[in-house]
Amino acid sequence: MTPAQLAADLIALIEREIAAIDEPIVPETDLLLTGAVDSLGVIRIVDWLEEQLAIEIDPADVILEHFISVEAMVAYVGRREALAAS
């Protein structure tokens, strides 16, 4: 899955099933500051990423830096894939 497709799929998931706000989500939206995603929403996103990408996310990696925005999530996944490839 390309980074752009992952971002689009994450935005669709968040807007459809998780967001607690009615405003559009863009890759740079601070999901926690806006209240769009709460801690349970982050867990749902982690589960979705693991299922869609056939990966296992270490609970120690579920931190604000990696899940504050769709952009941060895509970057985190990209770093994981780069490490796995090397």
N, CA, C and O atoms as a CHARMM CRD file, in Angstrom:
* protein
*
  344
    1    1 MET  N      0.85100  -1.17600   0.00000 PROA 1      0.00000
    2    1 MET  CA     0.00000   0.00000   0.00000 PROA 1      0.00000
    3    1 MET  C      0.89900   1.24200   0.00000 PROA 1      0.00000
    4    1 MET  O      1.83800   1.34000   0.79100 PROA 1      0.00000
    5    2 THR  N      0.60800   2.16100  -0.87200 PROA 2      0.00000
    6    2 THR  CA     1.40800   3.38400  -0.95000 PROA 2      0.00000
    7    2 THR  C      1.09500   4.29200   0.23800 PROA 2      0.00000
    8    2 THR  O      0.02600   4.17900   0.83900 PROA 2      0.00000
    9    3 PRO  N      2.01600   5.18700   0.58000 PROA 3      0.00000
   10    3 PRO  CA     1.73600   6.13100   1.66700 PROA 3      0.00000
   11    3 PRO  C      0.47000   6.95600   1.42200 PROA 3      0.00000
   12    3 PRO  O     -0.30200   7.20100   2.35000 PROA 3      0.00000
   13    4 ALA  N      0.25700   7.38200   0.18400 PROA 4      0.00000
   14    4 ALA  CA    -0.93900   8.18000  -0.12500 PROA 4      0.00000
   15    4 ALA  C     -2.20700   7.36600   0.07400 PROA 4      0.00000
   16    4 ALA  O     -3.20000   7.88000   0.58800 PROA 4      0.00000
   17    5 GLN  N     -2.18300   6.09600  -0.32900 PROA 5      0.00000
   18    5 GLN  CA    -3.35500   5.23500  -0.15600 PROA 5      0.00000
   19    5 GLN  C     -3.59900   4.95200   1.31600 PROA 5      0.00000
   20    5 GLN  O     -4.74300   4.94700   1.77100 PROA 5      0.00000
   21    6 LEU  N     -2.52400   4.71800   2.06300 PROA 6      0.00000
   22    6 LEU  CA    -2.66100   4.49200   3.50100 PROA 6      0.00000
   23    6 LEU  C     -3.27500   5.71000   4.17400 PROA 6      0.00000
   24    6 LEU  O     -4.17000   5.57300   5.00800 PROA 6      0.00000
   25    7 ALA  N     -2.80200   6.89900   3.81800 PROA 7      0.00000
   26    7 ALA  CA    -3.35500   8.12800   4.39500 PROA 7      0.00000
   27    7 ALA  C     -4.83600   8.26100   4.07200 PROA 7      0.00000
   28    7 ALA  O     -5.63700   8.58400   4.95000 PROA 7      0.00000
   29    8 ALA  N     -5.20500   8.01500   2.82400 PROA 8      0.00000
   30    8 ALA  CA    -6.61100   8.11200   2.41600 PROA 8      0.00000
   31    8 ALA  C     -7.46800   7.09200   3.15900 PROA 8      0.00000
   32    8 ALA  O     -8.57100   7.41300   3.60200 PROA 8      0.00000
   33    9 ASP  N     -6.97000   5.87800   3.29500 PROA 9      0.00000
   34    9 ASP  CA    -7.72400   4.83600   3.99900 PROA 9      0.00000
   35    9 ASP  C     -7.86200   5.15700   5.48600 PROA 9      0.00000
   36    9 ASP  O     -8.91800   4.93200   6.07600 PROA 9      0.00000
   37   10 LEU  N     -6.79900   5.67900   6.08700 PROA 10     0.00000
   38   10 LEU  CA    -6.87500   6.07500   7.49600 PROA 10     0.00000
   39   10 LEU  C     -7.87800   7.20200   7.70600 PROA 10     0.00000
   40   10 LEU  O     -8.66900   7.16800   8.64800 PROA 10     0.00000
   41   11 ILE  N     -7.84300   8.19700   6.82900 PROA 11     0.00000
   42   11 ILE  CA    -8.79700   9.30600   6.94300 PROA 11     0.00000
   43   11 ILE  C    -10.22600   8.78600   6.81900 PROA 11     0.00000
   44   11 ILE  O    -11.10100   9.18600   7.58600 PROA 11     0.00000
   45   12 ALA  N    -10.46200   7.90500   5.86300 PROA 12     0.00000
   46   12 ALA  CA   -11.80600   7.34000   5.68700 PROA 12     0.00000
   47   12 ALA  C    -12.23700   6.57900   6.93500 PROA 12     0.00000
   48   12 ALA  O    -13.36900   6.72900   7.39300 PROA 12     0.00000
   49   13 LEU  N    -11.35100   5.77100   7.48300 PROA 13     0.00000
   50   13 LEU  CA   -11.66300   5.02400   8.70600 PROA 13     0.00000
   51   13 LEU  C    -11.99400   5.97200   9.84800 PROA 13     0.00000
   52   13 LEU  O    -12.99800   5.79500  10.53900 PROA 13     0.00000
   53   14 ILE  N    -11.15800   6.96700  10.04200 PROA 14     0.00000
   54   14 ILE  CA   -11.36300   7.89700  11.15700 PROA 14     0.00000
   55   14 ILE  C    -12.67200   8.66100  10.98200 PROA 14     0.00000
   56   14 ILE  O    -13.45200   8.77300  11.92700 PROA 14     0.00000
   57   15 GLU  N    -12.91800   9.18200   9.79500 PROA 15     0.00000
   58   15 GLU  CA   -14.15700   9.94600   9.57300 PROA 15     0.00000
   59   15 GLU  C    -15.39300   9.06400   9.68900 PROA 15     0.00000
   60   15 GLU  O    -16.41800   9.50000  10.21300 PROA 15     0.00000
   61   16 ARG  N    -15.30700   7.83600   9.20900 PROA 16     0.00000
   62   16 ARG  CA   -16.46500   6.93800   9.18000 PROA 16     0.00000
   63   16 ARG  C    -16.75400   6.28600  10.52700 PROA 16     0.00000
   64   16 ARG  O    -17.91500   6.15800  10.91600 PROA 16     0.00000
   65   17 GLU  N    -15.70400   5.87100  11.24700 PROA 17     0.00000
   66   17 GLU  CA   -15.93900   5.02300  12.41100 PROA 17     0.00000
   67   17 GLU  C    -15.43400   5.55500  13.74500 PROA 17     0.00000
   68   17 GLU  O    -15.83800   5.05800  14.79700 PROA 17     0.00000
   69   18 ILE  N    -14.55700   6.55800  13.72100 PROA 18     0.00000
   70   18 ILE  CA   -13.89700   6.92900  14.97400 PROA 18     0.00000
   71   18 ILE  C    -14.11700   8.38300  15.37700 PROA 18     0.00000
   72   18 ILE  O    -14.31300   8.66500  16.55900 PROA 18     0.00000
   73   19 ALA  N    -14.09100   9.29600  14.43800 PROA 19     0.00000
   74   19 ALA  CA   -14.08300  10.72700  14.75300 PROA 19     0.00000
   75   19 ALA  C    -15.24800  11.15200  15.63100 PROA 19     0.00000
   76   19 ALA  O    -16.40200  10.78800  15.40500 PROA 19     0.00000
   77   20 ALA  N    -14.90000  11.93100  16.63100 PROA 20     0.00000
   78   20 ALA  CA   -15.90300  12.48100  17.53300 PROA 20     0.00000
   79   20 ALA  C    -16.27300  13.91000  17.13500 PROA 20     0.00000
   80   20 ALA  O    -16.97100  14.60300  17.87500 PROA 20     0.00000
   81   21 ILE  N    -15.80400  14.34700  15.96600 PROA 21     0.00000
   82   21 ILE  CA   -16.12800  15.67900  15.45200 PROA 21     0.00000
   83   21 ILE  C    -16.66000  15.52400  14.03100 PROA 21     0.00000
   84   21 ILE  O    -16.44300  14.50000  13.38300 PROA 21     0.00000
   85   22 ASP  N    -17.35000  16.53800  13.56300 PROA 22     0.00000
   86   22 ASP  CA   -17.91400  16.49500  12.22000 PROA 22     0.00000
   87   22 ASP  C    -17.05000  17.20000  11.18900 PROA 22     0.00000
   88   22 ASP  O    -17.41500  17.24900  10.01400 PROA 22     0.00000
   89   23 GLU  N    -15.93000  17.73800  11.59600 PROA 23     0.00000
   90   23 GLU  CA   -15.07700  18.47600  10.67100 PROA 23     0.00000
   91   23 GLU  C    -14.21800  17.50700   9.85900 PROA 23     0.00000
   92   23 GLU  O    -13.86200  16.43300  10.34200 PROA 23     0.00000
   93   24 PRO  N    -13.88900  17.88800   8.63000 PROA 24     0.00000
   94   24 PRO  CA   -13.06600  17.01300   7.79600 PROA 24     0.00000
   95   24 PRO  C    -11.68000  16.79400   8.40700 PROA 24     0.00000
   96   24 PRO  O    -11.11400  17.68000   9.04700 PROA 24     0.00000
   97   25 ILE  N    -11.16100  15.60200   8.19100 PROA 25     0.00000
   98   25 ILE  CA    -9.82200  15.24600   8.64600 PROA 25     0.00000
   99   25 ILE  C     -8.87900  15.33500   7.44900 PROA 25     0.00000
  100   25 ILE  O     -9.18700  14.82400   6.37300 PROA 25     0.00000
  101   26 VAL  N     -7.74400  15.97700   7.63400 PROA 26     0.00000
  102   26 VAL  CA    -6.68800  16.02000   6.62000 PROA 26     0.00000
  103   26 VAL  C     -5.45600  15.37100   7.24800 PROA 26     0.00000
  104   26 VAL  O     -5.41600  15.20100   8.46700 PROA 26     0.00000
  105   27 PRO  N     -4.46100  15.00600   6.45900 PROA 27     0.00000
  106   27 PRO  CA    -3.30200  14.31400   7.02600 PROA 27     0.00000
  107   27 PRO  C     -2.62600  15.04100   8.19100 PROA 27     0.00000
  108   27 PRO  O     -2.06500  14.40100   9.08000 PROA 27     0.00000
  109   28 GLU  N     -2.67800  16.36700   8.18900 PROA 28     0.00000
  110   28 GLU  CA    -1.99800  17.14500   9.22300 PROA 28     0.00000
  111   28 GLU  C     -2.86300  17.42800  10.44500 PROA 28     0.00000
  112   28 GLU  O     -2.36300  17.99300  11.41800 PROA 28     0.00000
  113   29 THR  N     -4.14000  17.05700  10.43400 PROA 29     0.00000
  114   29 THR  CA    -5.03100  17.34300  11.55800 PROA 29     0.00000
  115   29 THR  C     -4.48700  16.72000  12.83800 PROA 29     0.00000
  116   29 THR  O     -4.16200  15.53300  12.86700 PROA 29     0.00000
  117   30 ASP  N     -4.38800  17.52200  13.89300 PROA 30     0.00000
  118   30 ASP  CA    -4.00300  17.00500  15.21100 PROA 30     0.00000
  119   30 ASP  C     -5.23500  16.29800  15.76900 PROA 30     0.00000
  120   30 ASP  O     -6.15900  16.93900  16.27100 PROA 30     0.00000
  121   31 LEU  N     -5.23500  14.99300  15.67600 PROA 31     0.00000
  122   31 LEU  CA    -6.41700  14.20900  16.02500 PROA 31     0.00000
  123   31 LEU  C     -6.76000  14.26100  17.50100 PROA 31     0.00000
  124   31 LEU  O     -7.92900  14.15400  17.87000 PROA 31     0.00000
  125   32 LEU  N     -5.76600  14.42300  18.33900 PROA 32     0.00000
  126   32 LEU  CA    -6.00800  14.43900  19.77700 PROA 32     0.00000
  127   32 LEU  C     -6.39600  15.82800  20.26700 PROA 32     0.00000
  128   32 LEU  O     -7.32000  15.96800  21.06800 PROA 32     0.00000
  129   33 LEU  N     -5.70000  16.84800  19.79400 PROA 33     0.00000
  130   33 LEU  CA    -5.99800  18.22000  20.20700 PROA 33     0.00000
  131   33 LEU  C     -7.40500  18.63500  19.77000 PROA 33     0.00000
  132   33 LEU  O     -8.10600  19.32700  20.50900 PROA 33     0.00000
  133   34 THR  N     -7.81600  18.21600  18.57500 PROA 34     0.00000
  134   34 THR  CA    -9.15400  18.56600  18.08200 PROA 34     0.00000
  135   34 THR  C    -10.24500  17.72900  18.73900 PROA 34     0.00000
  136   34 THR  O    -11.42700  18.05800  18.63600 PROA 34     0.00000
  137   35 GLY  N     -9.85800  16.65100  19.41200 PROA 35     0.00000
  138   35 GLY  CA   -10.84700  15.76900  20.02000 PROA 35     0.00000
  139   35 GLY  C    -11.43500  14.77600  19.03900 PROA 35     0.00000
  140   35 GLY  O    -12.40100  14.08500  19.36500 PROA 35     0.00000
  141   36 ALA  N    -10.87100  14.69200  17.84000 PROA 36     0.00000
  142   36 ALA  CA   -11.39100  13.76900  16.83400 PROA 36     0.00000
  143   36 ALA  C    -11.19100  12.31600  17.25000 PROA 36     0.00000
  144   36 ALA  O    -12.02000  11.45700  16.94900 PROA 36     0.00000
  145   37 VAL  N    -10.09200  12.04900  17.94200 PROA 37     0.00000
  146   37 VAL  CA    -9.77000  10.67800  18.34800 PROA 37     0.00000
  147   37 VAL  C     -9.40200  10.68300  19.82500 PROA 37     0.00000
  148   37 VAL  O     -8.61500  11.51300  20.28000 PROA 37     0.00000
  149   38 ASP  N     -9.98400   9.74200  20.57000 PROA 38     0.00000
  150   38 ASP  CA    -9.60800   9.58000  21.96900 PROA 38     0.00000
  151   38 ASP  C     -8.74100   8.33000  22.10100 PROA 38     0.00000
  152   38 ASP  O     -8.37500   7.72600  21.09300 PROA 38     0.00000
  153   39 SER  N     -8.41500   7.94200  23.30700 PROA 39     0.00000
  154   39 SER  CA    -7.51000   6.80800  23.50600 PROA 39     0.00000
  155   39 SER  C     -8.08500   5.51400  22.95000 PROA 39     0.00000
  156   39 SER  O     -7.34100   4.69600  22.40900 PROA 39     0.00000
  157   40 LEU  N     -9.38100   5.31200  23.06900 PROA 40     0.00000
  158   40 LEU  CA   -10.00500   4.12500  22.49000 PROA 40     0.00000
  159   40 LEU  C     -9.90800   4.16600  20.96800 PROA 40     0.00000
  160   40 LEU  O     -9.71200   3.13200  20.33100 PROA 40     0.00000
  161   41 GLY  N    -10.04400   5.34300  20.39100 PROA 41     0.00000
  162   41 GLY  CA    -9.90400   5.50200  18.94900 PROA 41     0.00000
  163   41 GLY  C     -8.50500   5.14400  18.47700 PROA 41     0.00000
  164   41 GLY  O     -8.34100   4.54300  17.41600 PROA 41     0.00000
  165   42 VAL  N     -7.49400   5.51000  19.26100 PROA 42     0.00000
  166   42 VAL  CA    -6.11500   5.15800  18.91000 PROA 42     0.00000
  167   42 VAL  C     -5.96800   3.64400  18.89200 PROA 42     0.00000
  168   42 VAL  O     -5.32800   3.09500  17.99500 PROA 42     0.00000
  169   43 ILE  N     -6.54900   2.96800  19.86800 PROA 43     0.00000
  170   43 ILE  CA    -6.48400   1.50200  19.90500 PROA 43     0.00000
  171   43 ILE  C     -7.16600   0.90500  18.68200 PROA 43     0.00000
  172   43 ILE  O     -6.67000  -0.06200  18.10400 PROA 43     0.00000
  173   44 ARG  N     -8.28800   1.46600  18.28900 PROA 44     0.00000
  174   44 ARG  CA    -8.98400   0.96900  17.08400 PROA 44     0.00000
  175   44 ARG  C     -8.13100   1.18600  15.84200 PROA 44     0.00000
  176   44 ARG  O     -8.10000   0.33000  14.95800 PROA 44     0.00000
  177   45 ILE  N     -7.43900   2.32200  15.76300 PROA 45     0.00000
  178   45 ILE  CA    -6.56000   2.59200  14.62100 PROA 45     0.00000
  179   45 ILE  C     -5.39700   1.60400  14.61100 PROA 45     0.00000
  180   45 ILE  O     -5.04400   1.07900  13.55500 PROA 45     0.00000
  181   46 VAL  N     -4.80200   1.34600  15.76800 PROA 46     0.00000
  182   46 VAL  CA    -3.70100   0.38500  15.85600 PROA 46     0.00000
  183   46 VAL  C     -4.17900  -0.98800  15.37800 PROA 46     0.00000
  184   46 VAL  O     -3.49500  -1.64300  14.59100 PROA 46     0.00000
  185   47 ASP  N     -5.34100  -1.42200  15.84700 PROA 47     0.00000
  186   47 ASP  CA    -5.89500  -2.71600  15.41100 PROA 47     0.00000
  187   47 ASP  C     -6.09000  -2.74300  13.89500 PROA 47     0.00000
  188   47 ASP  O     -5.75800  -3.72800  13.23600 PROA 47     0.00000
  189   48 TRP  N     -6.62500  -1.66200  13.35400 PROA 48     0.00000
  190   48 TRP  CA    -6.86300  -1.58600  11.91000 PROA 48     0.00000
  191   48 TRP  C     -5.54500  -1.65700  11.14000 PROA 48     0.00000
  192   48 TRP  O     -5.44100  -2.38700  10.15500 PROA 48     0.00000
  193   49 LEU  N     -4.53900  -0.89900  11.58500 PROA 49     0.00000
  194   49 LEU  CA    -3.23500  -0.92600  10.91800 PROA 49     0.00000
  195   49 LEU  C     -2.63500  -2.32800  10.94400 PROA 49     0.00000
  196   49 LEU  O     -2.11000  -2.80300   9.93700 PROA 49     0.00000
  197   50 GLU  N     -2.71500  -2.98300  12.09200 PROA 50     0.00000
  198   50 GLU  CA    -2.16300  -4.33300  12.19900 PROA 50     0.00000
  199   50 GLU  C     -2.86400  -5.29300  11.24300 PROA 50     0.00000
  200   50 GLU  O     -2.22600  -6.12300  10.59600 PROA 50     0.00000
  201   51 GLU  N     -4.17100  -5.16700  11.16600 PROA 51     0.00000
  202   51 GLU  CA    -4.94400  -6.04900  10.28700 PROA 51     0.00000
  203   51 GLU  C     -4.68700  -5.75100   8.81000 PROA 51     0.00000
  204   51 GLU  O     -4.45100  -6.66900   8.02500 PROA 51     0.00000
  205   52 GLN  N     -4.73100  -4.49500   8.43700 PROA 52     0.00000
  206   52 GLN  CA    -4.59100  -4.11200   7.03000 PROA 52     0.00000
  207   52 GLN  C     -3.18700  -4.33800   6.48700 PROA 52     0.00000
  208   52 GLN  O     -3.01600  -4.70400   5.32400 PROA 52     0.00000
  209   53 LEU  N     -2.18000  -4.12000   7.33700 PROA 53     0.00000
  210   53 LEU  CA    -0.79700  -4.18100   6.88100 PROA 53     0.00000
  211   53 LEU  C     -0.08300  -5.46500   7.29600 PROA 53     0.00000
  212   53 LEU  O      1.09300  -5.66000   6.98900 PROA 53     0.00000
  213   54 ALA  N     -0.81300  -6.34400   8.00100 PROA 54     0.00000
  214   54 ALA  CA    -0.24700  -7.61100   8.47500 PROA 54     0.00000
  215   54 ALA  C      1.04600  -7.36400   9.26300 PROA 54     0.00000
  216   54 ALA  O      2.07700  -7.99000   9.01300 PROA 54     0.00000
  217   55 ILE  N      0.95900  -6.43800  10.21700 PROA 55     0.00000
  218   55 ILE  CA     2.09200  -6.12400  11.07700 PROA 55     0.00000
  219   55 ILE  C      1.64200  -6.22400  12.52400 PROA 55     0.00000
  220   55 ILE  O      0.44800  -6.28900  12.81500 PROA 55     0.00000
  221   56 GLU  N      2.60700  -6.23500  13.42000 PROA 56     0.00000
  222   56 GLU  CA     2.30900  -6.16400  14.83800 PROA 56     0.00000
  223   56 GLU  C      2.97800  -4.91000  15.37900 PROA 56     0.00000
  224   56 GLU  O      4.18600  -4.72400  15.23300 PROA 56     0.00000
  225   57 ILE  N      2.18900  -4.06100  16.00000 PROA 57     0.00000
  226   57 ILE  CA     2.71200  -2.81100  16.54900 PROA 57     0.00000
  227   57 ILE  C      2.99300  -3.02200  18.02900 PROA 57     0.00000
  228   57 ILE  O      2.11000  -3.39500  18.80100 PROA 57     0.00000
  229   58 ASP  N      4.23400  -2.77500  18.40300 PROA 58     0.00000
  230   58 ASP  CA     4.65800  -2.90900  19.79200 PROA 58     0.00000
  231   58 ASP  C      3.90100  -1.87100  20.62400 PROA 58     0.00000
  232   58 ASP  O      3.85700  -0.69900  20.25000 PROA 58     0.00000
  233   59 PRO  N      3.30900  -2.28200  21.74000 PROA 59     0.00000
  234   59 PRO  CA     2.60700  -1.30200  22.58300 PROA 59     0.00000
  235   59 PRO  C      3.48300  -0.10800  22.96700 PROA 59     0.00000
  236   59 PRO  O      2.96800   0.99000  23.17700 PROA 59     0.00000
  237   60 ALA  N      4.79500  -0.30700  23.06000 PROA 60     0.00000
  238   60 ALA  CA     5.69900   0.80200  23.38800 PROA 60     0.00000
  239   60 ALA  C      5.75800   1.83800  22.26100 PROA 60     0.00000
  240   60 ALA  O      6.17900   2.97300  22.48400 PROA 60     0.00000
  241   61 ASP  N      5.33700   1.44800  21.05300 PROA 61     0.00000
  242   61 ASP  CA     5.32200   2.37500  19.91900 PROA 61     0.00000
  243   61 ASP  C      4.03700   3.20100  19.83800 PROA 61     0.00000
  244   61 ASP  O      3.94000   4.12300  19.02800 PROA 61     0.00000
  245   62 VAL  N      3.05800   2.87200  20.67200 PROA 62     0.00000
  246   62 VAL  CA     1.78200   3.60000  20.64500 PROA 62     0.00000
  247   62 VAL  C      1.94000   4.83500  21.53000 PROA 62     0.00000
  248   62 VAL  O      1.51200   4.87800  22.68400 PROA 62     0.00000
  249   63 ILE  N      2.58000   5.83900  20.92200 PROA 63     0.00000
  250   63 ILE  CA     2.85900   7.08600  21.62300 PROA 63     0.00000
  251   63 ILE  C      2.31600   8.25900  20.81100 PROA 63     0.00000
  252   63 ILE  O      2.02800   8.13400  19.62100 PROA 63     0.00000
  253   64 LEU  N      2.18500   9.38300  21.47300 PROA 64     0.00000
  254   64 LEU  CA     1.64400  10.58700  20.85400 PROA 64     0.00000
  255   64 LEU  C      2.36700  10.92500  19.55600 PROA 64     0.00000
  256   64 LEU  O      1.72600  11.25600  18.55900 PROA 64     0.00000
  257   65 GLU  N      3.68400  10.84600  19.55800 PROA 65     0.00000
  258   65 GLU  CA     4.48100  11.19500  18.37900 PROA 65     0.00000
  259   65 GLU  C      4.07000  10.39800  17.13700 PROA 65     0.00000
  260   65 GLU  O      4.09800  10.93000  16.02700 PROA 65     0.00000
  261   66 HSD  N      3.69400   9.14200  17.31100 PROA 66     0.00000
  262   66 HSD  CA     3.34700   8.28100  16.17900 PROA 66     0.00000
  263   66 HSD  C      1.88100   8.35400  15.77300 PROA 66     0.00000
  264   66 HSD  O      1.54500   8.00300  14.64200 PROA 66     0.00000
  265   67 PHE  N      0.99600   8.80200  16.67100 PROA 67     0.00000
  266   67 PHE  CA    -0.43400   8.72600  16.40000 PROA 67     0.00000
  267   67 PHE  C     -1.17000  10.05800  16.53300 PROA 67     0.00000
  268   67 PHE  O     -2.39600  10.07800  16.64000 PROA 67     0.00000
  269   68 ILE  N     -0.43900  11.16200  16.52800 PROA 68     0.00000
  270   68 ILE  CA    -1.07400  12.47100  16.67800 PROA 68     0.00000
  271   68 ILE  C     -1.83300  12.89900  15.42500 PROA 68     0.00000
  272   68 ILE  O     -2.79100  13.66700  15.50500 PROA 68     0.00000
  273   69 SER  N     -1.40200  12.40100  14.27200 PROA 69     0.00000
  274   69 SER  CA    -2.04700  12.76600  13.01300 PROA 69     0.00000
  275   69 SER  C     -1.91400  11.60600  12.02900 PROA 69     0.00000
  276   69 SER  O     -1.11900  10.68800  12.23200 PROA 69     0.00000
  277   70 VAL  N     -2.69100  11.66400  10.98200 PROA 70     0.00000
  278   70 VAL  CA    -2.57200  10.65500   9.92400 PROA 70     0.00000
  279   70 VAL  C     -1.17300  10.73100   9.31800 PROA 70     0.00000
  280   70 VAL  O     -0.56200   9.70200   9.02900 PROA 70     0.00000
  281   71 GLU  N     -0.67400  11.92900   9.13000 PROA 71     0.00000
  282   71 GLU  CA     0.67100  12.13200   8.59000 PROA 71     0.00000
  283   71 GLU  C      1.71600  11.42400   9.46000 PROA 71     0.00000
  284   71 GLU  O      2.62100  10.77600   8.93500 PROA 71     0.00000
  285   72 ALA  N      1.59300  11.54600  10.79300 PROA 72     0.00000
  286   72 ALA  CA     2.52900  10.89700  11.71000 PROA 72     0.00000
  287   72 ALA  C      2.41200   9.38000  11.64000 PROA 72     0.00000
  288   72 ALA  O      3.41800   8.67500  11.71500 PROA 72     0.00000
  289   73 MET  N      1.19600   8.87700  11.49700 PROA 73     0.00000
  290   73 MET  CA     0.98900   7.42400  11.39900 PROA 73     0.00000
  291   73 MET  C      1.62800   6.86300  10.12700 PROA 73     0.00000
  292   73 MET  O      2.27600   5.81800  10.15900 PROA 73     0.00000
  293   74 VAL  N      1.44100   7.55300   9.02900 PROA 74     0.00000
  294   74 VAL  CA     2.01700   7.10400   7.75000 PROA 74     0.00000
  295   74 VAL  C      3.54400   7.13100   7.84100 PROA 74     0.00000
  296   74 VAL  O      4.21000   6.21600   7.35500 PROA 74     0.00000
  297   75 ALA  N      4.09400   8.16200   8.45200 PROA 75     0.00000
  298   75 ALA  CA     5.54900   8.24800   8.61800 PROA 75     0.00000
  299   75 ALA  C      6.05100   7.11000   9.50800 PROA 75     0.00000
  300   75 ALA  O      7.08300   6.50600   9.21600 PROA 75     0.00000
  301   76 TYR  N      5.33500   6.81700  10.58000 PROA 76     0.00000
  302   76 TYR  CA     5.70900   5.71800  11.48200 PROA 76     0.00000
  303   76 TYR  C      5.72200   4.39500  10.72000 PROA 76     0.00000
  304   76 TYR  O      6.68700   3.63600  10.82000 PROA 76     0.00000
  305   77 VAL  N      4.67700   4.11400   9.97000 PROA 77     0.00000
  306   77 VAL  CA     4.60700   2.87400   9.18400 PROA 77     0.00000
  307   77 VAL  C      5.75400   2.82800   8.17200 PROA 77     0.00000
  308   77 VAL  O      6.36900   1.77900   7.98100 PROA 77     0.00000
  309   78 GLY  N      6.03900   3.94000   7.53600 PROA 78     0.00000
  310   78 GLY  CA     7.13500   4.00700   6.58000 PROA 78     0.00000
  311   78 GLY  C      8.48300   3.68700   7.21400 PROA 78     0.00000
  312   78 GLY  O      9.30200   2.97700   6.63000 PROA 78     0.00000
  313   79 ARG  N      8.70300   4.21600   8.41400 PROA 79     0.00000
  314   79 ARG  CA     9.96100   3.92100   9.12600 PROA 79     0.00000
  315   79 ARG  C     10.04000   2.44000   9.48500 PROA 79     0.00000
  316   79 ARG  O     11.10100   1.82600   9.37400 PROA 79     0.00000
  317   80 ARG  N      8.92600   1.87300   9.91100 PROA 80     0.00000
  318   80 ARG  CA     8.89900   0.43200  10.24300 PROA 80     0.00000
  319   80 ARG  C      9.23300  -0.40600   9.02200 PROA 80     0.00000
  320   80 ARG  O     10.02500  -1.34500   9.09500 PROA 80     0.00000
  321   81 GLU  N      8.62100  -0.05600   7.90200 PROA 81     0.00000
  322   81 GLU  CA     8.86800  -0.82400   6.66600 PROA 81     0.00000
  323   81 GLU  C     10.31500  -0.68200   6.22000 PROA 81     0.00000
  324   81 GLU  O     10.90900  -1.65100   5.74700 PROA 81     0.00000
  325   82 ALA  N     10.89000   0.49700   6.36100 PROA 82     0.00000
  326   82 ALA  CA    12.28100   0.71400   5.97900 PROA 82     0.00000
  327   82 ALA  C     13.21100  -0.12600   6.86200 PROA 82     0.00000
  328   82 ALA  O     14.17400  -0.71000   6.36700 PROA 82     0.00000
  329   83 LEU  N     12.92600  -0.18700   8.15500 PROA 83     0.00000
  330   83 LEU  CA    13.74500  -0.98700   9.06100 PROA 83     0.00000
  331   83 LEU  C     13.61600  -2.48100   8.74300 PROA 83     0.00000
  332   83 LEU  O     14.60200  -3.21800   8.76600 PROA 83     0.00000
  333   84 ALA  N     12.39700  -2.91200   8.44800 PROA 84     0.00000
  334   84 ALA  CA    12.17300  -4.32800   8.13400 PROA 84     0.00000
  335   84 ALA  C     12.87300  -4.73200   6.84000 PROA 84     0.00000
  336   84 ALA  O     13.28900  -5.88100   6.68800 PROA 84     0.00000
  337   85 ALA  N     13.00400  -3.79300   5.91100 PROA 85     0.00000
  338   85 ALA  CA    13.61700  -4.08800   4.62100 PROA 85     0.00000
  339   85 ALA  C     15.14200  -4.13100   4.69200 PROA 85     0.00000
  340   85 ALA  O     15.79600  -4.70400   3.82000 PROA 85     0.00000
  341   86 SER  N     15.70600  -3.51800   5.74200 PROA 86     0.00000
  342   86 SER  CA    17.17100  -3.47100   5.80800 PROA 86     0.00000
  343   86 SER  C     17.76200  -4.60500   6.61500 PROA 86     0.00000
  344   86 SER  O     18.98200  -4.69200   6.75500 PROA 86     0.00000
